[in-house]
Amino acid sequence: MKVFLYYIGRAKDPHANALAADYIERISRFTPAHMAEIRPDKAKADFWTRHPTAKKILLDPAGRSLDSTAFSTLFSSAEMLGHDMVFVIGGHDGLPPAWREHADLLLSLSAFTMPHELARAVLAEQIYRAFTILRNHPYPR
């Protein structure tokens, strides 16, 4: 199992970037993790075929809200089935509407609107938290 966190839009805030990168590094203690910027115009032909068997989770304000424990069960299932997890965060204009049909899950981080850079940091922390919950690590106390 591998975790991929993709985002649309340049990551400009050095503090949010550092926080997201720190959590990606922490996730890598449990499984390979990768974070990268994508451009919707360049990703159309290749993005979905690059991860054919992965569980694709798109962040969307209208998506499902999960608590940390329920979120961790997504990783438990993916580990058992050997599926990669692909997360995609939209930019200022959100995600291209056609991408929704490719999603296995639309996920909402919060009812609040937040900068995509902050959303990356929050999502990366929640992914790390999910792994620590599954491994009975003391972090989520």
CORJO-V929264 format. One line per field, one symbol per residue. ss: DSSP state (H for helix, E for strand, C for the rest). phi: phi as a letter, one per 30 degrees, with the letter a starting at -180 (. if undefined). psi: psi as a letter, one per 30 degrees, with the letter a starting at -180 (. if undefined). Layout:
ss->???
phi->???
psi->???
This chain:
ss->CEEEEEEECCCCCHHHHHHHHHHHHHHCCCCEEEEEEECHHHHCCCHHHHCCCCEEEEEEEEEECCCHHHHHHHHHHHHHHCCCEEEEECECCECCHHHHHHCCEEECCCCCCCCHHHHHHHHHHHHHHHHHHHCCCHHHC
phi->.bcbccbcjddcddddddddddddddeddcaebbbadbcedccedcedddbdcddcccdbecddcbdddddddddddddddicdcccbcdceciceeddeddddacccdadddbddddedddddddddeeddddchddede
psi->klkkjklkkkjejeeeeeeeeeeeeeeffelkkkklklkefffeffeeffieglkjjkkkfgakkkleeeeffeeeeeeefgklkkkkklaegalkeffeffkfkkkkelflklkfeeeeeeeeeeeeeeeeefghkfeg.
